[in-house]
Amino acid sequence: MNNTKRLARSIHFVVVLALSCHSASAQTGSYKLTHFDCDIRIADPHHVAVTALIQIASDAGHFPLSLTLVHYSTQEICDLRIVDQRKGPISTARNLTNGALVVSIPWAEGPAVANSGIAFRVGYEVVDTSSDISRIPLPVPNARTAFGERLVQIAVVLPPGGISFGDTFPTLSWQNQSRGETALGNVPSLAMIHWKPVGSVRLADRIFASSVLTDAGMLAILLAGSLVWWLRSRRDARNQISAD
């Protein structure tokens, strides 16, 4: 039963990830992302706070900005707020479709684009009262990133006494037990992390990490292939003896 639930969640994750990436990439226009600094603070298993400072430059054109956030059926995105660093709070329009929450900033309300670019801060809380939060939606702007530049900074802060186990997405470099960081070339649609209080992480938690399961699966395939080859060799040898 647990394996079936994990498979269903994995399929849902892939579908939602594809939809959200398509929604964001389809609207890049002539915006260029110049800075993305995201801070993810996990309060407890059911509450996560996300803040991101985003800077964007525009080559040409006047069209709405938009942010796309993956939406899971059991999660709520609460207290969403966007603040221009120069003009203050910005009003937005929101549309929940195809497994993603698209937040549009009308041009009339949006930041004034200049050659120096624009900067605004996004903040919201992710709440899930029915299950632990392991997948955290991130705000993906409709702006392209420069090839080869790692402008996207992401930090994850665990609650006091918490420790990460298994794999994370994206892969984090842990500065200490509670803080992990990474630098990327593009904005991922979500962050994925598993954590528990220190002392409650079991061996099974580490064994069933996706990297361990992947390694075990590859080993099983290799062993199965070797067994099939050995059985065929034995059969061919017996057939040769019978023919002689």
C-alpha positions in Angstrom: 0.0 0.0 0.0 2.8 2.4 0.9 4.6 1.7 -2.4 1.4 2.4 -4.3 1.0 5.7 -2.5 4.6 6.6 -3.3 4.1 5.7 -7.0 1.0 7.8 -7.2 2.7 10.8 -5.6 5.7 10.4 -7.9 3.4 10.4 -11.0 1.5 13.4 -9.7 4.8 15.2 -9.0 6.0 14.6 -12.6 2.7 15.8 -14.2 2.5 18.9 -12.0 6.2 19.7 -12.6 5.7 19.5 -16.4 2.6 21.6 -16.4 4.2 24.3 -14.2 7.4 24.4 -16.3 5.3 24.7 -19.4 3.2 27.5 -18.0 6.3 29.5 -16.9 8.4 28.9 -20.1 5.5 29.8 -22.4 5.5 33.4 -21.2 9.2 34.4 -20.9 8.8 37.3 -23.4 11.7 39.7 -23.3 12.2 39.6 -19.5 15.6 38.5 -18.2 16.1 37.2 -14.7 19.1 38.9 -13.1 18.7 37.8 -9.5 16.7 35.3 -7.5 17.3 34.9 -3.8 14.8 32.5 -2.1 14.6 31.7 1.6 12.6 28.7 2.7 11.9 28.4 6.4 10.2 25.3 7.7 8.2 26.1 10.9 6.8 22.6 11.5 5.7 19.6 9.3 2.6 21.5 8.2 3.8 25.1 7.8 6.5 26.5 5.6 7.3 30.2 4.9 8.8 31.2 1.5 10.2 34.6 0.7 12.1 35.5 -2.5 13.8 38.6 -3.8 13.5 38.7 -7.6 15.3 41.2 -9.9 14.3 41.3 -13.6 15.6 43.4 -16.6 13.5 44.0 -19.7 14.9 44.2 -23.3 11.7 45.6 -24.7 7.9 45.5 -24.5 5.3 46.2 -21.9 3.4 43.0 -20.9 2.3 41.6 -17.5 4.7 39.9 -15.2 3.6 36.5 -13.9 4.7 34.0 -11.3 3.8 30.3 -11.5 3.5 28.1 -8.4 2.9 24.4 -8.3 -0.4 23.7 -6.6 -1.0 20.4 -4.7 -4.5 19.4 -3.8 -3.8 19.1 -0.1 -1.8 22.3 0.2 -2.9 25.9 0.6 -0.8 28.9 -0.4 -1.7 31.6 2.2 -0.9 35.3 2.7 0.6 35.7 -0.7 2.0 39.2 -1.0 4.2 41.0 -3.6 6.0 44.2 -2.8 7.9 46.4 -5.2 11.1 47.5 -3.6 10.4 51.1 -4.6 6.6 51.4 -4.9 5.3 49.2 -2.2 2.6 46.5 -2.3 1.4 45.4 -5.7 -2.1 44.1 -6.5 -2.3 40.8 -8.4 -4.7 38.6 -10.3 -4.6 34.8 -9.6 -5.7 31.9 -11.7 -5.6 28.3 -10.5 -5.4 26.0 -13.6 -3.7 22.8 -14.7 -2.2 22.1 -11.3 -0.5 25.5 -11.0 -1.3 28.8 -9.4 -0.5 31.6 -11.9 -0.1 35.0 -10.3 -0.4 37.9 -12.8 0.8 41.4 -12.1 -1.1 43.8 -14.5 1.2 46.2 -16.2 -0.7 49.2 -14.8 0.0 47.9 -11.3 3.4 46.4 -12.1 6.8 47.9 -11.4 8.2 50.4 -13.9 10.8 48.7 -16.1 14.0 50.6 -16.7 17.4 49.7 -18.0 18.5 49.1 -14.5 15.8 46.6 -14.0 13.1 46.0 -11.3 13.1 44.3 -8.0 10.3 43.0 -5.9 9.8 40.6 -3.0 7.4 37.7 -2.9 6.2 36.1 0.3 3.7 33.4 1.2 3.0 30.5 3.5 2.4 26.9 2.5 0.0 25.0 4.7 -1.0 21.4 4.7 -3.1 20.2 7.6 -3.6 16.6 6.3 0.1 15.6 5.7 3.7 16.6 6.1 5.0 19.1 3.6 7.9 17.6 1.7 7.4 19.4 -1.7 7.4 23.2 -1.4 6.2 25.4 -4.4 8.6 28.1 -5.5 7.6 31.3 -7.5 8.8 30.8 -11.1 8.9 34.2 -12.9 8.2 34.5 -16.7 11.8 35.5 -17.3 14.6 33.7 -19.1 17.9 33.1 -17.4 21.4 33.7 -18.9 23.1 30.5 -20.0 25.9 29.4 -17.7 25.2 31.9 -14.9 24.2 30.6 -11.5 22.0 33.5 -10.4 19.4 31.5 -8.5 20.2 31.3 -4.8 18.1 29.0 -2.6 18.4 28.5 1.2 16.4 26.0 3.4 16.2 26.5 7.1 14.9 23.6 9.3 13.2 24.0 12.6 15.5 23.9 15.7 16.4 20.3 16.4 15.5 19.2 12.9 17.7 17.2 10.6 17.5 16.4 6.9 17.5 12.7 5.7 17.5 11.2 2.3 17.7 13.2 -0.9 16.8 16.9 -1.4 15.8 18.7 -4.6 17.7 20.7 -5.5 20.8 19.2 -3.9 21.8 21.3 -1.0 25.1 22.0 0.6 24.6 22.0 4.4 26.3 24.8 6.2 25.3 23.2 9.5 22.6 20.8 10.7 19.7 23.2 10.1 20.7 25.3 7.0 21.3 24.1 3.5 22.1 26.3 0.4 22.5 26.0 -3.3 23.2 28.1 -6.4 21.4 27.2 -9.7 21.2 28.4 -13.3 17.4 28.3 -13.4 14.5 28.6 -11.0 13.1 25.2 -10.1 9.3 24.9 -9.7 9.7 23.3 -6.3 12.0 22.3 -3.5 11.8 18.9 -2.0 13.1 17.9 1.4 12.5 15.3 4.1 13.3 16.1 7.7 12.6 14.9 11.2 13.7 15.9 14.7 17.1 14.6 15.6 16.9 11.1 17.1 13.8 10.1 15.3 15.3 9.4 11.9 15.2 5.6 11.5 17.4 3.4 9.3 14.4 2.7 7.1 14.1 6.4 6.4 17.7 6.4 5.0 17.3 3.1 3.2 14.2 4.3 1.3 15.8 7.5 0.1 15.3 7.8 -3.7 19.1 7.6 -4.4 19.4 4.4 -2.5 16.4 2.9 -4.2 17.8 3.9 -7.6 21.1 2.3 -6.8 19.3 -0.8 -5.6 17.2 -0.9 -8.7 20.3 -0.7 -11.0 22.0 -3.4 -9.0 18.9 -5.6 -9.3 18.8 -5.1 -13.1 22.5 -5.9 -13.4 22.1 -9.1 -11.3 19.0 -10.1 -13.3 20.8 -9.6 -16.6 23.8 -11.6 -15.3 21.5 -14.4 -14.2 19.7 -14.5 -17.6 23.1 -14.7 -19.4 24.3 -17.5 -17.1 21.1 -19.5 -17.6 21.2 -19.1 -21.4 24.9 -20.2 -21.4 24.0 -23.3 -19.4 21.2 -24.1 -21.8 23.3 -23.6 -24.9 26.0 -25.8 -23.4 23.5 -28.6 -22.7 22.1 -28.3 -26.2 25.6 -28.6 -27.6 26.3 -31.7 -25.6 23.0 -33.3 -26.7 23.8 -32.5 -30.4 27.2 -34.2 -30.1 
